[in-house]
């Protein structure tokens, strides 16, 4: 099995040959915030519940009124998998790498799917505290990723 150090995985995951996100009317505010180094999540204006993935109607109160608001970028790994086979186009050179589901601190059940960077993928654990990092992509895009909390994260 081929293994890379943490720096190599982070470098490979941020290479521009990766597929770029499709930005449309629904996702433009998310990507605009990411370009500024913020993770923004859609939040209901009536009941104040966060919702991700974004939806046109709040699943709690059925309101259609919502705004994109920044979150802290801190959370806990609730699920993960380590990909060891080069099956995803654009990520072949990065294997093995960890895909994590992070429960963000702002609300129980507020989940965000991303990659774990700055760590050996075999060190990821459920309950691991993580913090937001942004990986630069071509065209000024910045991709939200997560790294283990170092020094002082709750």
N, C-alpha and C positions, 0 to 999 in steps of 0.2 A: 504494500500500500504506500502511495506517495504522500508524504507529509510536509507541510510548510510551516514555518514559524509564523507568529502573530503578525509581524510586519508584512510578510509576504501575502498572507490572506487579505489583510486590509488593503494593500496596494492592488492586488488582483481584483478585488471586489469593486474598486473605484475606477477601473480602467474604462475609457470611453467606448470600447467595442460592445459593452453591455447594451441591451436594448434600452432605449430612453422611454420615459413615461409618456403616455398619451395625455395631453392637456386639453380639456374641453371646457365648456361653460360650467359644468358641475364641479370640476376639480381645480379650476383656475385659482380660486382664493387659497386653496391648500398650497399649491405650488408657488404662488406669490409670497406667502408667508415663509415657506421653506427657503426661498431665495434670500430672505432677510434673516435667516437663522432661527426661525421660530417654527414650532410644531403647532399648527392650528387645527382644531377639531370643531365640527358643527355643534352648536348648542341651542336648545330650544329657548325661545324668549319667554314663553309662558311658564313652563315648569322648571326651567333651568337645567334640565338633564342634558348631558353630553351624548352624542350619538356618532358612532363610527362602526361600520362605514356610513357615510352620509346618506340620508334618505329625505325625500321631499316632505314627509309627514313624521312628526314625533311619534314613536311607537308607544309612548306612555300617556300623552294627553291629546294626541291627534292634531296638535297645532301645526300649521304650515309655516309659522314664523320662526326663523332661526338665523343665527349669525355665526360666523367663524370667529373663534376666540382662541388665543394662545393658551397652551398648557405648559406645565413646568418641565416636562421632559424626563421626569423621574417615574420609575415604576418597578414592577416585579415580574419576573418571568413566570408565566402561568402554564405555558406549554412550549415545547421545542422539538425540533428534529435536526439531526445532523445529516446533511447530504454527502454521501461518499461516492456516488456514481455521477459522472459528467453527463447528466441528462437534460439540463436546462441550457438552451442556447445562450451564449454570451457569458456563462458562468463556468464553463468547462475547466478552465485553468485554476479555479478557486477551490475545487474540492480538496479536502472536506471543508464544509462551512456550515454554520448553524443558522437556521431560521427560527426565530423566536416569536412567540405571542406574548406581548407585554401588557399587563394590566396597569394602566396609568393611575397615578396616585389621586387624581382628581375625583374619581368616582369608582365604586365597586362595579366590576363588569365592563368597564370601558377598556376595550382591547385594541391593540395596534400590532400589526404583523410587520416584522422587519428582519434584518440580519443582526447577528452579534458580531461586533468587530473588536479589535484590540484585545482579543483573548483566544486561547486555543479552543476550538469548538468542543473538544472533549471535556472542558471544564464547566460548561453550562449546566445549570441545575434549576429545577423548579424551585421558586422562592428566591432566586438570585436577584439582588438589587441591581438595577441598570439605570443608566442615564443617557440622554440623547446626545448623539454626535451627528454631524452632517458630513457627507462625502460629496466632494465636488464632482459634477458631471459636466459634459460639454454644454456649451450654450449658456453658461451661468446657472444651470440647474444645480440644486443641492438636494441630495437624497437623505431623508432621515434614517438613521441607523442607531443602534444601541450598543453601549459598552458597559462592562461591569463598573459599578460605583467604586470609586477609590476614595478613601478618606472622608468620612462624615456623612454619606448618604443614609437616609433613614432606613 
